Structure formats: structure tokens, C-alpha cells
Amino acid sequence: QVQLRESGGGLVQAGGSLRLSCAASERTFNTNAMGWFRQAPGKEREFVATIYWSTGTTSYADSVKGRFTISRDNAKNMVYLQMNSLKPEDTAVYYCAAMRTAIAGPSYWGQGTQVTVSS
């Protein structure tokens, strides 16, 4: 199985920045894309961003577009989420995910990392 490990979460003030990291144990034909999802208390898990290993093509949720940037380092099997201009509404547990395609959805999940934005 593909194993994913997130890190970089924490507590920041509104307007601040954080960078999340996700280490993948491997890349396979069945994990062509990586993504970030988040879940706030009492809400369903929602899509944040995805990126393809081969092309670097990205996609973002409207709520984070212009503020968040997803990137990857193929040599290290690492995916990152740079989060700028953070808002209290961004507070959630952030999960790294691996999938064959963005349309198919995640097949593997990380353990999650807490991001809290205070005002």
C-alpha cells in the first residue's frame, strides 16, 4: 500500500502563512495525482487542491485559489501546500491523498494534520 505522512500543521494568526508537507512512500501507475483535502468540525471533507506527478497540472477549490499553492518534488516523492493569507475559515484537519485521477478520487489517505487560524 501507498503510505502518506503529513506534517507542518499548527496555529497561526489570520493573515499568516503555513506550509504543509506530504511524504509518499512511492509513486505508482495507480497514483498519478496527489491532493489536499480538509475537514472542519461538523462539516464534510472538502477538496482543496490536486496536482499530477508527471505534468504538474494543478486544480484548486475556489475558496483557496490565489492564496494556496500546491507543488511537488518528484525526486523526493513529496507534495506541498503553501498557504498564505490564512483566514479563520481555513481552520480544519488537512489530509494528503493519492489517486489514479482527480476524477476517480482518493484511494489513499494520510493521517491528517491540524491547521488552526486565530483572529
Secondary structure, DSSP 8 states (H G I E B T S, - for coil): ---EEEE--EEEETT--EEEEEEES---TT--EEEEEEE-TTS--EEEEEEETTT--EEE-TTTTTTEEEEEEGGGTEEEEEE-S--GGG-EEEEEEEES-TTT-EEEE---EEEEEE-
